[in-house]
Amino acid sequence: MAITIDKIDNMLRRYGISAVARIYENAEFDPTKNKTDLGNYVDYDIIVVPPYTWREGFKNAVLVNNGNALSGIAAKDLLFVIKTGTILIINNIQWIVLGFTPIQNNIGILYYQLEIQSK
């Protein structure tokens, strides 16, 4: 049975947790100050995989509240672009996306596995 974007979305709705993606849509880098002016942000309500890390092998995931972790988000109906630096607010804790891996099939991107770090 093939994995579809709807199946992934349904699994996240059933097992995931509510979060907020804070997107700074007008952020600009100022080379004279060597600083990024973030400007205003837009918050998007999303459902993500709770932050976890692997311990002692592939099958033993441990949920975490700080440090480095993995998470994920379904690509279905995503209203923003996942990129490095995206802020996620999960259980009132801010996490920053350090990197991501798009998981796709022959139709397109289904899911993003996120490497995150608490701020």
ChimeraX attribute file (.defattr): number of C-alpha atoms within 10 A of each C-alpha:
attribute: neighborCount
match mode: 1-to-1
recipient: residues
	/A:1	3
	/A:2	6
	/A:3	10
	/A:4	16
	/A:5	20
	/A:6	13
	/A:7	13
	/A:8	17
	/A:9	20
	/A:10	13
	/A:11	13
	/A:12	20
	/A:13	16
	/A:14	10
	/A:15	11
	/A:16	19
	/A:17	15
	/A:18	15
	/A:19	21
	/A:20	19
	/A:21	23
	/A:22	20
	/A:23	21
	/A:24	17
	/A:25	13
	/A:26	11
	/A:27	13
	/A:28	12
	/A:29	12
	/A:30	10
	/A:31	8
	/A:32	6
	/A:33	8
	/A:34	8
	/A:35	10
	/A:36	11
	/A:37	13
	/A:38	13
	/A:39	10
	/A:40	11
	/A:41	13
	/A:42	11
	/A:43	14
	/A:44	15
	/A:45	13
	/A:46	20
	/A:47	21
	/A:48	25
	/A:49	22
	/A:50	22
	/A:51	26
	/A:52	20
	/A:53	16
	/A:54	13
	/A:55	10
	/A:56	8
	/A:57	7
	/A:58	8
	/A:59	8
	/A:60	11
	/A:61	13
	/A:62	13
	/A:63	15
	/A:64	14
	/A:65	16
	/A:66	15
	/A:67	12
	/A:68	18
	/A:69	22
	/A:70	21
	/A:71	19
	/A:72	22
	/A:73	22
	/A:74	26
	/A:75	22
	/A:76	13
	/A:77	8
	/A:78	11
	/A:79	10
	/A:80	14
	/A:81	10
	/A:82	20
	/A:83	14
	/A:84	14
	/A:85	15
	/A:86	18
	/A:87	23
	/A:88	25
	/A:89	18
	/A:90	21
	/A:91	12
	/A:92	9
	/A:93	12
	/A:94	19
	/A:95	24
	/A:96	21
	/A:97	21
	/A:98	17
	/A:99	17
	/A:100	18
	/A:101	12
	/A:102	17
	/A:103	13
	/A:104	15
	/A:105	13
	/A:106	6
	/A:107	8
	/A:108	12
	/A:109	15
	/A:110	21
	/A:111	21
	/A:112	19
	/A:113	17
	/A:114	24
	/A:115	21
	/A:116	27
	/A:117	20
	/A:118	19
	/A:119	11
